[in-house]
């Protein structure tokens, strides 16, 4: 019985079959084109919307789409910019200049996109925590969320270009050597890119790894902030404030009031919430005695009317969400 052997994809392009070379060169063209068109569609939707680039979130997303156009476009070109004489690479139609140019764009966009992801997470954290207003965020924080990804990625990609380390790296032009794999073949002298392994770790894996670490730290802090807000809301919604009035007959009158924000500030026999946006009050009135500071002394034959009301309107920071609640209590003794 004859057993058919499966043909595995060899990592070395020199040992690949023609079918494998065509397949590995065509796949990035398909995926890169889809990503490129998707980024174009998002840019169109942002610019055509009523808000446009009027918010930090939209500006960050817009910048990420621009960066992704570079990365997706170079990926869609696949092996086309590689020099024609590159062995083992199907579809190469370029030269050293086209390969260096696409390698520069690919390196710049891949690092910038990772750092922009971190910028987006920082924006989410500032919105959820509500520690800064949108105006302060736009003036003091947002410029750095754009400058750091762009400047760092430009310096990173430019240094690799200056040291002549952009060559055909199998599927795309990136950090590589010429001839291919000469950096780990001692018998083959390198024309350029002899420090390919070191450069890939320092200039590619390093920045992307640090950005990934920063994203995880920010997301963990975001989780803690959301958890704290949830716990605060649960505690506030079940908290009860009690006001006691003692009469000459030693009768204690308790008034329990549930509220969500803040506490009651005592002012004579009237209590009211002082924070803006919330109106919470507790009023105690006797029929034959005006309100005054100090304890209330009553005879047993006098009527006592107790009333409490709560009207809460809370606007969440940097959000269109609004919470409203009202409650009232009234009784006579």
N, C-alpha and C positions, 0 to 999 in steps of 0.2 A: 504494500500500500504506500503510495507516494504522499509525503507530507509536504504541504506548501509552507514555505517560510515567508514571514511577514517582512516587508521592507521598511526599516526604520529610518527616520530622518537623521542623517549624520550632521554633527555640529560643524564639521570641517567642510566648507563649500567645495574644496577640491575633490572630495570623495562622494559628492552627491550626484545622483542621476539627473539627466536633463529635465525629467518631469518634476523632480523635487525642487530644482532650481527655479523653474517657472512658478510652481505653487507658492514657494516662500517669497517670491518677488511680487506675485499678484495679490496675495492676501492683504498686505498693508495698503495697497492701492484702493481696495474696496472699503476697508474700515476707516482709513484716513479720509476718503472722500465723504463718507457718511458723517463723520465728525466735523469736517470742514463746512458742509452744508448746514448742519445743525447749528453751529456757531454763527453762521451768516443769518440764519432765521432768527436766532435770539437777538442779535444786534438790530435787525430790522424791527422786531417787535418792541424793543426798548425805545428806539428812536421814534417810532410811529405812535407810541402811547401818549396819553395826555400828560403824564408826569415826566416822561422822557428821562433825562439824567438829573432829575431834581432831588434825588435822595442818595445818601451814601451807599446804601445797599445796591441800588441800580448802577451806580458808577463803578463799584467793585466788580459786579457781575459783567458789566460792559468791558472793563479792562481784561477780565479773565477770558472773555470771548475773543478779544483781539489777540491775546497771547496764544489761545488755542488755535486760531487760524494759522499762525506760524508753525505750531507743532503738527497740526493735522495736515497742513499743506506739504510740509517736508516728508511726512510719513506717506502721504498719497503719491508723492513722486517716487518713492521706494528706491529702486536701483538705477533709475534713469540718470541722475546727476553723477553717478560714479564714472571714473575714466573708462574709456572704451576698451583699453587694453587690460582691464582688471580680470584676472583669470578666475573661473568658477562663479562668476556673477552674471546671471542672465538679465538682459535688457539694459545693460549699461550703455549710455549714449553721451556722457558728458566728458569733462576734463578735470584737471586739478582745481581750477577756479570754481566751477559749478559745485564740485564736491565740498570745497572749503566753505562756500557760501551757505549751502544747505546744512552743513554740519554746524556752522555758527548759529543759524536760526533754530535748529533743533535743540542745541544745547541751551541757548538763551531761553527759549520758550518752556523747556521742560523744567528748568530751575525756577523761572519766574512763576509758572503756574502753581508749583508746590508752595511757594511763599505766599502767593495770592490766596491760596486756600487757608493758610494761617491768618491772613488779614481778614478774610471773611468770618472766621471763627471769632476773632477778637471783636469784630463788629457785633456779632450775635451776643457775645458776653456783655458788652457795654449796654446793649439794648435791654437785655433781660435784667441786669442788675439795676439799671436806671440811675447809675451814679453820675452820669454826665448828660447834659441836654444835647439835642441834635445839633444845635448851633455850636456848642463847645466842641463836640466831636468833629464836626466839619472843619472847624478852624484849627484845632490843635492836634488831633489824632489822625484824621483821615489822610492828610498829606504824607505822613510817614508810611501809612499802609500802601501807598502807591510808590513812593520814592525808594523804599527799601527793596521791594521785588525787582524793580526796573534797574536801578543802579547796580545792585549786587550781581544780578544776572548778566548785565553788560560787561562788568569787570571780569566776571568768571569766564564768559565765553570769549572775550577779547584776548585774555592771556593765553588760552589754548590756541587761538588763531595765530598769535604772535610767535608761539613756539612750534608752529607747523605740525600740529597733532590732529588735524582734521583730514581723515582719509576714509576710504571705503571700509565700513565696519559690518560687512556682510549685507544685511538688508538695506540699511540706510548709511549715508555718510555721517560719520560721527567721530568720536575719539578712537583712532585706530592707527595702524602702522602701514607703511609701504616699504616692501611688499607685505601682503596680508600675513599675519601671524609671525612676522620676523622677530617680534619682541620676545617671544619665548622659544625661538628656534636659534640656538647659538651658531649653527652652521650657515645661517642666512643673514647677511648684513642688511641693516635697515637704512633706507634712504631718509625716512622721517618716522616719527612716532615711536621711538625706542622706549619711551616711558609711558606706554599706553595703560598698563595696569595701574600704575601709581596715579596717573591723571584721572582715571575713571573713579578711583576711590576718593581722591581729594576734591575734585571739581564736580563730580556728578553724585556719587553715593553720599558724600559728606553733607552738602547743602540739602539734598532731598531728605536725608535721614534726620537732620536737625529740624527741618520744617515739619516732618512727621511727628517728631517728639514734641515740638511746640503745639501742634494741633491736639495731641492727646492731653497735654497739660491744660490747655484752654478748655477743652471739652469736659475734662474732669471738674474744673472750676465752675463751668456752666451747669453741670449736673448738681454740684453742691449748692449753687445759688437757687436753682429751681426747687431742690429739696427743702431748703431753708424757707423759701417763700410758701411752699405748700404747708410746712409745719406751722408757720406763723399764722396762716389763714385758719388752720384747724384749731389752734389754740385760741385765737381771737373770737371765732364763731361760737365757742362753747363757754367763754368767760362770762361771769356774772358779777355785776357791780351791786352792792347792797348799801343802802342808806338807812340808818336807824334813827327814829325819833322817839325820845322817851318823855312820857307825860308824868304828871304828878302821881297818877295811879300806878306808875311803874309798868305801863303798857308799852311794849316794844312793837313798833310798826316797821316792818321790813319791806323795802321796795327792791325787787330784783329786775335788772335791766340787761338784756343781751345786746351787745353791739360789736362791730367789726373793727373799727379803727379808733385808737386813742383811748383816753380815759376821761373821767368827769372831774372838772376843777371846781372846788367848793367856793362859793361866794355868798356868804350869809345863809339864807335858806333857799337860794336859787343856785342851781348847778348847770353849767352849759359847757359844751365842747368849744375850745378856742381854736382848733386847727382849721385852716381854710379848706373848704370843700365839704366839711362835715358840720352838721347842726344837730347837736344832741342836747337835750335839756331835761331837767328835773325840777318841777315847781311844786311847792307846798304852800297852801293857802288856808288860813282860818277865816271864818266868816266875820268875826268881831275883833280881829287883831291884824294890823298890817305887818308886812314882812320886815324883819330886822335881824341884825347879827346876833349870834349867840343861840343857846338852846331854846327850844320852844316849850313854854310852860302852859299847860291846858288844864282846865277843869273837866271833870268827866261829863258835864252836861253841854259842852260846846262841840259843835260840829267841826270835823276836820276833813278837808278835801285834798286828796293826793292825786297828782297827775304827772305822767312822764311821757315824753315824746322823743322820737329819734328819727331824724331824716339824714341819711348818709348818701352823699354823692362823691364817688371816688373816680378820678381819672388816672388810669395807668400811665406811667411815664413813657414817653416816646411811642405811644400806641393810641389807636383809635378806640380801644376797648374802654368801656365805662361801666361802673357798678353803681346801682342805685338800690336803696332799701329804706323802708320806713316802718316804724312801730310806735304804738301808743298804748298808754295805760292810765286808767282813771278809776278812782274809788273814793268812797266817803266813809267816815267813822264818826 
